[in-house]
Each structure stands twice: as C-alpha cells, then as structure tokens.
C-alpha cells in the first residue's frame, strides 16, 4: 500500500496536509467514532477501553501506538484469572509501535494480524499463545524481536518480514505451517529448540546476515531453506529433520554445522555452496539416498551414520569421513577433494571415485564451481585408510600418493579401478656416501617415504611425513596390496609391491641375520628377481671374469698328446695297445691371445646354457667351468624372470 494512497478502511486522517501528507493518520476509526485510538479524545478513549473485556476482538489497523497507549489497551483485556491479556481477533496490520511492544504471555484466541506493522522498539511476544493464524507478513522489527517459548497453534506467516535486530524464537512451537519466505534477518537469529510441527518455509534469496542458530530444533514437516543465504555461521547442531530437509541452491558464507543432526527423510543440498566448512559430525542419515552435488571448502562427516543406500556428490577441498558408519551400499563421487577415511566402518560395497567432469544438476546444468580456480587440480587424493576393513572398498581413479595404509584390514581384497596412482621412489643416483645409492622408480607407499626420510643419513627425494610405521608394519601391507593387484591381473603393479615387501623384510628387525644375508644377496643380484638389468649386469660380469680366468689359468698350454704302446707277439697274433694322454699343462708365457680368447668364450657361452664345451682344461679350468655352469644359468634365469614379471598381464 503506497503512503500516498488512502487505506481501504475508514481512517483517521489526523494531521493531513495536501502537500506533505495528503492521507494523514491511517489509523482505523474506533467503533462509533471518527478518529483512531491514538487521536481519540481522552474521555472517549477511556470509555472505549472500559467497554473491552478479556477475549474481545479489536481492530486497530494503521494506528500508531506509544508504549503507554499499548499497555492501556492490553490492560483492558487482561484476564484476572491468569493475570495476562487475552484477545480474540486482533488486527494490528500497518500499525506502528513507537516504544517497546510488550505482548509477553498474551493469548490471541482468534487470528492475530500484524502484517506490515512497524515495531520501532523491542517486540516482546515471549510465551505468547497464538491459537489461530498469526500473520506478521512484511512486518518490520527495528529492535529485537522476542518470540521465545511462544506457541503458534495455527499457521504463522512472517513472509518478507524484516528483522533488523535480534530475532529470538528459542523454544517456540509452530503447530501449523511456519512461513518465513524472503524474510530478512539482519541481526543474530535463534530458533534453538524450536518445534515445527508442520512445514517450515525459509526459502528466498534474502539473507541471514549474522549467526542463524537452529540447534536442537525439530522439524516434523518439510524444512525448506532453498535459495537462502547464510552470511554468518549456520548452526543446526542436534536438529531433527523428520521429513525432507531442503537446502538446494542455498549459500553458506560462514561455517554450516549439522553436528549430531538427524535426517529421517531426504537431505537436499543440490547446487548448495559452502564457502567454508560443512560439518555433519555424528549426524544420522536414515533414508537419504542422495546428498549433493554441492560445492564446499571442507565437508566433515566424521562419526556420521548412514542407514540406507546413499550417493554423495561433492566438489570440495577436503572430505573427512573418520569413524563414519555405513549400513548399506554407498557411492562417493568427488572432485578436488582430499579424503580422510580413517577407521570408517562399512559392511556393504562402498565406492570412492573421482569425477573428471563437473557434476550435472537435475535440470541438466553443470554445477558451478566458483570456489575453485580453473587451474586447480580436480583430482581426488586419499589421505588415510587406517583402521578400515577394505573387503568391500572400491577405489576408482584416485591419487594414493599420500595415503596411509598401515592398520587397514583385508587390504588384499581392496579393488582398484581405473587410474589409481601411488607414490614413487626417487629415481636416479643419490650421492649420499660411497658407493652412491641408486633407486629404481617403483610404486611405494607414503609410509615408506616417511620411514626412509626419518633414517640417519637419508638421501634427498624421500618425503617427510607424520607416519611412524617401520618395515615390520609395512611388509604385510605391501604383501596384501601385492595380492590385490594379482587378483586384478595387474602383474607389473604386483611386482612393485612384491619389491616393497622384500625391501621391508630385508630391513626388518625380526628376521635372523642369515635370512637377511640371503635377502641382501637376492636384492644385490637381481632386485628380488625384478631387475633384469641388474641380473644381466652380473651375468656379463661373471662371463667376463670366467673368460679372463680361463685364459689365464683354465685353458691348457697345448693340446695334450696321445701315445700308443704295445707288444707284437713273435709268432704273430693279437696286438694289444695302451693309449696314454699327457696331462694338460698350465699355460706359460703369453696367455692373452686371440686363440685363447676364442676358446675361453666358447667355454663361457656353453656354461651359460649349462652345456660342456669339450675343451681341454687344466684342473683349475675344470673348477672354473663348473662354477660358471652353476652361477651363469642362475643369473640368466633371474634376468628372464625379471622380464616376465614386468611384462606379463
């Protein structure tokens, strides 16, 4: 209603000025008079008030009330049995309350109309009872608005109301629908322990400018906060949503806390934006089948419980799911996030997957990711799986570089899908001491990085971290991951984890010295049967040594001569010969000749394939050949095994 237009009711018109105020006072006529209650003659006002009784209906639309005038009106309808005012239908629409408006403990037995009313001072409705409709649509509360412990039996409407100061609805009860659509809350707002028996509507593009607290509130109908902006913190700690909780397209500029909250219906957060933390610590989701997609700085679900199948879709910097409990199947689709899943409990398949493309909303639009710059990596990193039973866990396209695995059970049953990447050993030669240390690039766990970096004289390239696990704890982790890769037919990946397992066994303190010596020899000769280049290098060195030794000591100086001796009987007859072969003589003089090299090479090559060359050898050469025929085929076999382990599928 425009201020230049007269109201629809017969109005007072006091103070009308054709130029400045053509309408004048808008107060409705007191019955039987031509002036409003504020401008009525004192005698007439006293007579009107004297005629009022408790439970009377009153109509003072557009009237301006001073604090004393309002108190006089309420005293006129005060019930002597209760000591509190009791009104029937109360019409205060477009009224102005210049001082404090004290309706504390008042009872409105009929409809209470305060639409477009203006409260210049405090509006006190604490413990008031509205037994029919309560209409505060477009009302303006310039001071504090106190509705603590008030009871709204019928529907209540605060649509487009303006709360400039404190809005206190703590422990209020709304038995009918409660509407606060597009209401503006400029000061702190409290609905702590409020009970909404019907639907609660807080939708609209206006904002809670400061703290909005709904701690311990109960929503028995739908709770709708769609498109609402929370510029301060939003607290819903221990709140109970018995039906749908709708926060789609809402914006939370401060922290949003739903700690210990209960969601018995669907939890709608599609296209919501949490610029800081979204905390759901110890919250319970009974039937919510989908949460998100939404954008967030950090999502905290630690200690939360999920009662049914659910899909979570978050674009967040961090997701904390420590000690969460999943009672049914679940899928978690993420972008940008670092995930901490330590000590989570689930008995059914749970999938954590990275999404390469932005989430798509129900209307087909992509989810806006304004919190993340275009250059930000949308990949998903796992920080910890400690204490998790991985028997039903599926990881898809995740970065496991910094993931902590020690303490995970049934890790051998973990399923890795897509491109799951692990940390790697620092490649290249490291000049820590003599001889220099060289690490071959392979998949390693973050905990091995932390352990190696903590060792005295650690080389550069191993990452420092908080993990304190040693070889004794890491060996079974590598063993379990190796089996998981083998079950997935990923033999090269399994080979890397076998190498890590053997490395941890070699460095562990609980194995005998003799076994450690065997493992060290196995590592040095062939990298545990996985480093073909190392085995081939040793094979080449062994062959070269064999050739040199054979040329120097093994090959005879000359081919031994054979001598036949016998006796011819005088009368003729059978002749018997004895053939003697000279012993091979050790070489003297120049042994470094091409002929001797060719013979030594022939012997060595035959030894590699476990064959005898047939060359004439000295006693030393015989032992050299025997040793060569044992060691060189073994080294060749290790090289072949290493190649097979790296290329087979």
LUMNU-489460 format. One line per 5 residues: number of its first residue (from 1); their letters; for each residue x, y negated, z negated of C-alpha. Coordinates in steps of 0.02 Angstrom, whole numbers, padded with zeros to 5 digits. Each point is the difference from the previous one (the first is absolute). Example, Ala and Ser with C-alpha at 12.3 -4.5 7.8 and 13.67 -1.06 7.14 Angstrom:
<sites>
1 = AS = 00615:00225:-00390; 00069:-00172:00033;
</sites>
This chain:
<sites>
1 = XXXXX = 00000:00000:00000; 00076:-00165:00053; 00017:-00138:-00131; -00084:-00120:00121; -00152:00110:00018;
6 = XXXXX = -00135:00008:-00132; -00028:00167:-00087; -00148:00109:00039; -00076:-00026:-00173; -00075:-00161:-00068;
11 = XXXXX = 00150:-00091:-00066; 00031:-00139:-00123; 00084:-00126:00116; 00072:-00097:-00147; 00139:-00119:00055;
16 = XXXXX = -00042:00009:00183; 00094:-00125:00108; -00042:-00011:00184; 00183:-00031:00041; 00100:00102:-00127;
21 = XXXXX = -00121:00134:-00064; -00160:00006:00100; -00064:00157:-00087; 00043:-00049:-00178; -00020:00128:-00138;
26 = XXXXX = -00044:00171:00069; -00071:00067:-00162; -00170:00083:00017; -00147:-00082:-00086; -00042:00060:-00172;
31 = XXXXX = -00176:00072:00011; -00127:-00140:-00020; 00130:-00137:00026; 00090:-00087:00143; 00176:00009:-00072;
36 = XXXXX = 00124:00138:-00035; 00045:00057:-00175; 00155:-00109:-00002; -00094:-00160:00044; -00162:00035:-00090;
41 = XXXXX = -00050:-00120:-00137; 00056:00058:-00172; -00177:00022:-00064; -00054:00098:00152; 00157:00107:-00008;
46 = XXXXX = -00028:00039:-00183; -00180:00047:00037; 00054:00113:00143; 00131:00088:-00104; -00121:00021:-00145;
51 = XXXXX = -00120:00092:00113; 00133:00129:00051; 00001:00169:-00086; 00125:00145:00003; -00014:00093:00165;
56 = XXXXX = -00070:-00151:00093; 00040:-00022:00184; 00086:-00163:00045; 00043:-00088:00162; 00131:-00136:-00003;
61 = XXXXX = 00075:00010:00172; 00114:-00143:00047; -00001:-00071:-00177; 00157:-00071:-00079; 00027:00067:-00176;
66 = XXXXX = 00106:-00075:-00133; 00059:00118:-00135; -00126:-00069:-00124; -00145:00009:00123; 00038:00183:00040;
71 = XXXXX = 00013:00043:-00185; -00168:-00083:-00031; -00080:00101:00139; 00073:00164:-00063; -00048:-00037:-00179;
76 = XXXXX = -00178:-00020:00059; -00004:00182:00059; 00104:00073:-00141; -00076:00162:-00067; -00010:-00010:-00190;
81 = XXXXX = 00016:00189:-00019; 00167:00008:00088; 00060:-00177:-00018; 00042:-00009:00186; -00089:-00085:00145;
86 = XXXXX = -00118:00107:00103; -00060:-00057:00170; -00117:00069:00131; 00033:-00055:00180; 00138:-00130:-00009;
91 = XXXXX = 00030:-00109:00153; 00157:-00106:-00011; 00043:-00002:00184; 00099:-00155:00056; 00008:-00056:-00181;
96 = XXXXX = 00154:-00087:-00070; 00066:00037:-00174; 00112:-00144:-00050; 00064:00070:-00164; 00018:00176:-00065;
101 = XXXXX = -00145:00111:00052; -00024:00120:-00145; -00114:00146:00043; 00089:00121:-00118; -00114:00141:-00059;
106 = XXXXX = -00145:-00072:00102; -00128:00120:00072; -00072:-00029:00173; -00154:00110:00010; -00044:-00060:00174;
111 = XXXXX = 00107:-00049:00147; 00143:-00118:-00038; 00037:-00120:00143; 00161:-00102:-00004; 00032:-00008:00188;
116 = XXXXX = 00101:-00153:00051; 00011:-00052:-00183; 00153:-00098:-00056; 00080:00031:-00169; 00115:-00147:-00038;
121 = XXXXX = 00058:00073:-00166; 00008:00176:-00069; -00141:00118:00050; -00028:00120:-00143; -00112:00151:00033;
126 = XXXXX = 00087:00121:-00118; -00113:00141:-00059; -00143:-00074:00100; -00132:00120:00064; -00070:-00019:00176;
131 = XXXXX = -00149:00119:00007; -00045:-00043:00178; 00095:-00075:00145; 00145:-00117:-00039; 00037:-00118:00143;
136 = XXXXX = 00158:-00105:-00006; 00023:-00010:00187; 00111:-00148:00051; 00013:-00059:-00180; 00153:-00102:-00047;
141 = XXXXX = 00090:00033:-00165; 00125:-00142:-00025; 00045:00056:-00175; 00012:00176:-00069; -00141:00122:00038;
146 = XXXXX = -00026:00123:-00141; -00115:00147:00030; 00086:00121:-00119; -00113:00141:-00061; -00146:-00070:00100;
151 = XXXXX = -00130:00122:00064; -00074:-00014:00174; -00148:00119:00009; -00058:-00052:00172; 00101:-00049:00150;
156 = XXXXX = 00127:-00139:-00020; 00066:-00114:00135; 00154:-00110:-00010; 00025:-00007:00189; 00103:-00152:00055;
161 = XXXXX = 00014:-00057:-00181; 00151:-00106:-00045; 00096:00038:-00161; 00129:-00135:-00028; 00054:00054:-00174;
166 = XXXXX = -00003:00163:-00095; -00131:00126:00058; -00028:00118:-00145; -00116:00149:00027; 00086:00115:-00124;
171 = XXXXX = -00112:00144:-00058; -00146:-00068:00102; -00129:00127:00060; -00077:-00011:00173; -00143:00124:00009;
176 = XXXXX = -00057:-00058:00170; 00105:-00049:00148; 00133:-00132:-00033; 00043:-00114:00145; 00153:-00113:00000;
181 = XXXXX = 00023:-00009:00188; 00108:-00147:00057; 00007:-00063:-00179; 00157:-00102:-00033; 00098:00032:-00161;
186 = XXXXX = 00128:-00138:-00028; 00046:00045:-00178; 00034:00164:-00089; -00138:00128:00020; -00044:00139:-00119;
191 = XXXXX = -00123:00142:00025; 00090:00110:-00127; -00111:00141:-00064; -00145:-00062:00106; -00129:00129:00051;
196 = XXXXX = -00076:-00008:00175; -00147:00119:00005; -00047:-00047:00178; 00104:-00057:00147; 00131:-00134:-00032;
201 = XXXXX = 00032:-00116:00147; 00155:-00110:00000; 00024:-00008:00188; 00052:-00153:00097; 00149:-00098:00059;
206 = XXXXX = 00015:-00105:-00158; 00131:00029:-00133; 00033:00042:-00180; 00129:-00138:-00020; 00073:00066:-00163;
211 = XXXXX = -00007:00160:-00101; -00152:00108:00039; -00021:00134:-00132; -00125:00144:00011; 00089:00109:-00129;
216 = XXXXX = -00110:00140:-00069; -00146:-00057:00108; -00125:00131:00056; -00077:-00004:00174; -00145:00124:00011;
221 = XXXXX = -00052:-00062:00171; 00107:-00053:00147; 00138:-00125:-00041; 00031:-00113:00149; 00151:-00115:00009;
226 = XXXXX = 00021:00000:00189; 00089:-00152:00075; 00029:-00071:-00174; 00166:-00087:-00037; 00086:00022:-00169;
231 = XXXXX = 00131:-00137:-00013; 00047:00046:-00177; 00018:00172:-00076; -00148:00117:00015; -00023:00118:-00147;
236 = XXXXX = -00116:00150:00014; 00086:00102:-00136; -00108:00143:-00065; -00144:-00057:00110; -00124:00134:00055;
241 = XXXXX = -00074:00002:00175; -00139:00129:00001; -00046:-00030:00182; 00093:-00085:00142; 00135:-00128:-00037;
246 = XXXXX = 00022:-00112:00152; 00153:-00110:00013; 00015:00005:00190; 00084:-00155:00074; 00031:-00068:-00175;
251 = XXXXX = 00160:-00097:-00033; 00098:00016:-00163; 00134:-00133:-00015; 00047:00048:-00178; 00015:00172:-00080;
256 = XXXXX = -00152:00113:00018; -00019:00120:-00145; -00117:00148:00000; 00094:00094:-00138; -00102:00140:-00078;
261 = XXXXX = -00147:-00045:00111; -00125:00131:00056; -00066:00008:00179; -00144:00125:00008; -00055:-00053:00173;
266 = XXXXX = 00094:-00060:00153; 00139:-00128:-00022; -00001:-00116:00149; 00159:-00100:00023; 00005:-00006:00190;
271 = XXXXX = 00097:-00149:00066; 00031:-00066:-00177; 00160:-00097:-00031; 00098:00016:-00163; 00139:-00128:00008;
276 = XXXXX = 00076:00065:-00162; -00035:00159:-00098; -00153:00111:00014; 00003:00102:-00159; -00107:00155:-00024;
281 = XXXXX = 00095:00077:-00147; -00097:00146:-00074; -00151:-00041:00107; -00123:00139:00043; -00071:00022:00175;
286 = XXXXX = -00140:00128:-00012; -00072:00004:00176; 00093:-00134:00100; 00044:00080:00166; 00096:-00146:00075;
291 = XXXXX = 00095:-00147:-00073; 00063:-00130:00123; 00073:-00042:00116; 00062:-00154:-00089; 00156:-00107:-00013;
296 = XXXXX = 00091:-00016:-00165; 00163:-00049:-00082; 00002:00148:-00121; -00131:00135:-00033; 00011:00085:-00170;
301 = XXXXX = -00097:00163:-00017; 00103:00073:-00142; -00106:00114:-00108; -00151:-00015:00115; -00117:00148:00027;
306 = XXXXX = -00086:00047:00164; -00146:00119:-00016; -00041:00034:00183; 00077:-00002:00173; 00070:-00172:00034;
311 = XXXXX = 00095:-00097:00131; 00109:-00147:-00050; 00055:-00127:00130; 00120:-00135:-00059; 00118:-00125:00079;
316 = XXXXX = 00102:-00040:-00154; 00177:-00032:-00054; -00008:00130:-00139; -00118:00138:-00055; 00020:00073:-00174;
321 = XXXXX = -00089:00166:-00029; 00089:00062:-00155; -00100:00130:-00097; -00151:-00013:00115; -00116:00150:00001;
326 = XXXXX = -00085:00060:00159; -00140:00126:-00021; -00032:00023:00185; 00082:-00027:00169; 00071:-00171:00036;
331 = XXXXX = 00084:-00096:00140; 00106:-00155:-00029; 00037:-00102:00156; 00123:-00142:-00024; 00096:-00139:00082;
336 = XXXXX = 00150:-00096:-00067; -00010:00085:-00170; 00124:00077:-00120; -00088:00143:-00090; 00034:00062:-00176;
341 = XXXXX = -00091:00166:-00028; 00091:00060:-00156; -00093:00128:-00107; -00160:-00008:00104; -00113:00152:-00016;
346 = XXXXX = -00102:00076:00140; -00069:00173:00033; -00057:-00024:00179; 00090:-00057:00158; 00056:-00181:-00007;
351 = XXXXX = 00076:-00090:00149; 00107:-00156:-00005; 00022:-00071:00175; 00072:-00156:00078; -00108:-00090:00127;
356 = XXXXX = 00096:-00074:00148; -00140:-00119:00052; -00110:-00120:-00099; -00156:00074:-00079; -00162:-00020:00096;
361 = XXXXX = -00155:-00061:-00094; -00173:00072:00020; -00046:-00136:00124; 00149:00042:00111; 00109:-00149:-00049;
366 = XXXXX = 00179:00031:-00058; 00035:-00038:-00182; 00088:-00168:-00017; 00170:00020:-00082; 00035:-00180:-00044;
371 = XXXXX = 00104:00047:-00153; 00132:00082:00109; 00107:-00094:00128; 00012:00073:00173; 00179:00056:-00029;
376 = XXXXX = -00043:00097:-00159; 00028:00188:00015; -00170:00088:-00002; 00082:00165:-00048; -00044:00088:-00163;
381 = XXXXX = 00131:00048:-00128; -00019:00126:-00142; 00086:-00050:-00163; -00034:00152:-00108; -00084:00170:-00001;
386 = XXXXX = 00066:00051:-00171; -00116:00112:-00099; -00114:00035:00149; -00060:00173:00047; 00036:-00006:00187;
391 = XXXXX = -00092:00161:00044; -00141:-00099:00083; 00096:-00157:00049; 00018:-00055:00182; 00116:-00143:00047;
396 = XXXXX = -00013:-00073:00175; 00117:-00126:00082; 00073:-00062:-00164; 00168:-00074:-00048; 00073:00111:-00138;
401 = XXXXX = 00168:-00088:-00012; -00023:-00055:-00181; -00122:00135:-00055; 00039:00086:-00166; -00039:00186:00008;
406 = XXXXX = 00076:00071:-00160; -00141:00067:-00107; -00117:00038:00145; -00071:00177:-00009; -00044:00115:00145;
411 = XXXXX = 00106:-00111:00110; 00028:00147:00116; -00185:-00013:00049; 00010:-00184:00046; -00060:-00036:00177;
416 = XXXXX = 00091:-00132:00101; -00087:-00059:00157; 00056:-00119:00135; 00156:-00105:-00025; 00047:00013:-00184;
421 = XXXXX = 00174:-00072:-00021; 00125:00032:-00140; 00152:-00093:-00058; 00166:00047:00080; 00178:00023:-00059;
426 = XXXXX = 00116:-00145:00044; 00087:00057:00159; 00182:-00025:00046; 00166:00009:-00091; 00012:-00078:-00173;
431 = XXXXX = 00175:-00046:-00057; -00030:00027:-00183; 00164:00092:-00031; 00116:00117:00090; -00058:00103:00089;
436 = XXXXX = -00142:-00112:00063; -00179:00057:-00024; -00114:00028:00148; -00188:00026:-00014; -00100:00071:00143;
441 = XXXXX = -00169:-00084:00024; -00141:00108:-00070; -00166:-00017:-00089; 00026:-00028:-00186; -00111:-00042:-00148;
446 = XXXXX = 00003:-00170:-00082; 00050:00085:-00163; 00159:00068:00080; 00041:-00177:00053; -00024:-00059:-00179;
451 = XXXXX = 00103:00143:-00072; 00147:-00021:00120; 00001:-00188:-00024; 00012:00026:-00189; 00154:00112:00011;
456 = XXXXX = 00174:-00069:-00040; 00088:-00055:00159; -00160:00007:00102; 00022:-00055:00181; -00100:-00140:00077;
461 = XXXXX = -00159:00043:00090; -00088:00098:-00136; -00148:-00099:-00066; -00010:-00047:-00184; -00165:00037:-00085;
466 = XXXXX = -00085:00038:-00164; -00005:00188:00027; 00100:00101:-00126; -00022:00174:00074; 00157:00102:00027;
471 = XXXXX = 00048:00149:00109; -00082:00122:-00120; -00170:-00084:00026; 00023:-00038:00184; 00047:00175:00060;
476 = XXXXX = -00176:00075:-00024; -00078:-00155:00080; 00105:00022:00155; -00041:00186:00000; -00187:-00033:-00007;
481 = XXXXX = 00007:-00131:00138; 00102:00118:00107; -00137:00131:-00013; -00132:-00131:00041; 00094:-00045:00159;
486 = XXXXX = 00025:00182:00044; -00187:00034:-00020; -00029:-00147:00115; 00119:00076:00130; 00115:-00151:-00015;
491 = XXXXX = 00166:00093:-00011; 00118:-00149:00023; -00085:-00089:-00145; 00008:00159:-00102; 00186:00010:00040;
496 = XXXXX = 00031:-00173:-00073; -00087:00047:-00162; 00094:00165:-00007; 00161:-00101:00012; -00061:-00112:-00142;
501 = XXXXX = -00046:00152:-00105; 00173:00075:00023; 00083:-00166:-00039; -00096:-00014:-00163; 00043:00180:-00045;
506 = XXXXX = 00183:-00035:00034; -00002:-00151:-00116; -00111:00074:-00135; 00074:00038:-00170; -00091:00163:-00030;
511 = XXXXX = 00088:00111:00127; 00160:00102:-00031; 00164:-00067:00063; 00021:00148:00119; -00168:-00033:00082;
516 = XXXXX = 00041:-00184:00014; 00163:00048:00086; -00095:00107:00127; -00122:-00141:00033; 00143:-00123:00022;
521 = XXXXX = 00082:00116:00126; -00165:00023:00091; -00023:-00189:00005; 00177:-00033:00058; -00001:00131:00138;
526 = XXXXX = -00169:-00031:00079; -00106:-00121:-00101; -00101:00146:-00070; -00022:00071:00174; -00075:-00162:00065;
531 = XXXXX = 00149:-00097:00067; 00054:00080:00164; 00136:-00129:00031; 00080:00042:-00167; -00001:00187:00035;
536 = XXXXX = 00067:-00026:00175; 00138:-00112:-00067; 00052:00134:-00122; -00011:00130:00138; 00112:-00105:00111;
541 = XXXXX = 00123:-00025:-00142; 00000:00186:-00039; 00029:00046:00182; 00141:-00126:00016; 00082:00066:-00159;
546 = XXXXX = -00020:00179:00063; 00082:-00045:00166; 00147:-00085:-00086; 00026:00143:-00122; -00009:00130:00137;
551 = XXXXX = 00124:-00094:00108; 00119:-00020:-00147; -00016:00167:-00089; -00131:00112:00076; 00050:00039:00178;
556 = XXXXX = 00145:00123:00027; 00162:-00064:00076; -00012:00124:00144; -00118:00136:00049; 00055:00154:-00099;
561 = XXXXX = 00085:00133:00110; -00053:00181:00003; 00130:00143:00000; -00040:00181:00050; 00115:00140:-00065;
566 = XXXXX = -00014:00189:00025; 00095:00166:00034; -00011:00103:00160; 00009:00188:-00038; 00143:00091:00087;
571 = XXXXX = -00111:00127:00084; -00128:-00128:00049; -00172:-00015:-00073; -00100:-00133:-00092; 00087:-00164:-00037;
576 = XXXXX = -00049:-00098:-00157; 00032:-00189:-00007; -00009:-00115:-00151; -00042:-00183:00039; 00068:-00131:-00120;
581 = XXXXX = -00053:-00183:00000; 00113:-00135:-00068; -00063:-00103:-00145; -00057:-00177:00053; 00138:-00122:-00039;
586 = XXXXX = -00030:-00168:-00080; 00027:-00145:00116; 00170:-00084:00004; 00054:-00151:00094; -00126:-00109:00092;
591 = XXXXX = -00177:00055:-00044; -00091:-00153:00069; -00022:00058:00178; -00146:-00001:00119; -00002:00190:00010;
596 = XXXXX = -00010:00020:-00188; -00136:-00135:-00009; -00104:00092:00128; 00016:00163:-00095; -00042:-00085:-00167;
601 = XXXXX = -00151:-00085:00078; -00061:00167:00068; 00014:00079:-00172; -00089:-00147:-00083; -00144:-00007:00123;
606 = XXXXX = -00030:00186:-00019; 00001:-00020:-00189; -00138:-00129:00010; -00115:00129:00078; 00063:00136:-00114;
611 = XXXXX = 00099:00094:00133; 00176:00070:00004; 00116:-00078:00128; 00114:00153:00023; 00156:-00107:-00014;
616 = XXXXX = 00157:00065:-00081; 00012:-00086:-00169; 00123:-00001:-00141; -00053:00054:-00172; -00035:-00181:-00045;
621 = XXXXX = -00095:-00022:00164; -00111:00147:-00042; -00053:-00081:-00164; -00021:-00167:00085; -00115:00080:00129;
626 = XXXXX = -00099:00090:-00136; -00026:-00162:-00093; -00049:-00090:00159; -00124:00135:00049; -00087:-00025:-00169;
631 = XXXXX = 00000:-00189:-00022; -00027:-00065:00176; -00159:00098:00040; -00071:-00059:-00167; 00036:-00181:00044;
636 = XXXXX = -00074:00025:00173; -00155:00077:-00078; -00018:-00148:-00119; 00009:-00120:00146; -00133:00097:00097;
641 = XXXXX = -00110:00006:-00156; 00017:-00187:-00025; -00052:-00036:00179; -00149:00115:-00016; -00056:-00081:-00162;
646 = XXXX = 00004:-00172:00079; -00094:00039:00161; -00126:00137:-00040; -00184:-00039:-00024;
</sites>
